[in-house]
Amino acid sequence: MLTRKIAAGIFYLALLGLIYALRDKLLPWLDNLAPGSWPIILFISAVLAMVPVIPFMVVSGILGIKYGIWGGGAMSVVASTLAAVLTYWIFAAGDRANYNPGTRHRLEIWNEHVQQRTFLFVLIGRMLPFIPAALINGYAGWFKLSFIQYVSATILGKIPTMLVFAYVGVSAVSGSQYWLPILLIYAVFLSVVYLIYSRLFPNVRGTLRVDNE
C-alpha cells in the first residue's frame, strides 16, 4: 500500500511538472488540432483538467469554438469528468495521512460533515468555478468519498459551467455580444449557489470552539 501511495504521488507530481513546463505550447497545439482529431483533443483536455496549471475555462472555450456550444460543452463535461475519475483513483491509491490529535480531531469533524452530504458537497463545489476542481478531486479520493455519488455530482455540476464556458468561447469568436447577459445571469446563479453552499457547509470553527470548551 505504501508503494502504491508513493507511486501515485510521484506520477501526479510528474504530470504536474510536465504540464507546467509545456503550458505555453499545449493550448496553441490544442487550438490548431483539426476537429476530426477529437480522441486526441479529448485526451489532452482531460489531462489538462487533472492539474491546476491551465484554467479549464480556457480549454472549454477552445472546445466550444471547435465543436459549437453543445458539442464543445459535452466534450468539456466528458473531459473534466474523466479527469475527476483519474485524479480520484490516484489519490485513493494510498492510506490517509496520519495527523496529530488536534488536526485529526478537526478533520474528523469536517469529514463527518462532508460524508453526510457527499453528493451536495461535490455538486455545489463543481458549480463554483473559483473552487479548484483538482482540490475537490484530490480531497474526494484521499478521504475516499462515495465514488458513485462523487461521479454523479461531478457530471451534473459540470454541465451548466461547461456550457457557459463553451458559449463564451463561441461568442468571443463570432463577435456576439449576447455573452454579456449570459455571464450576468450566471453570476447571479453562482451567488445563489454559493449562499446555499455556505449554509450547508459552514466554517467548522464554531463547531470546534464549542467542542473544545
Disulfide bonds with the S-S distance in Angstrom:
none
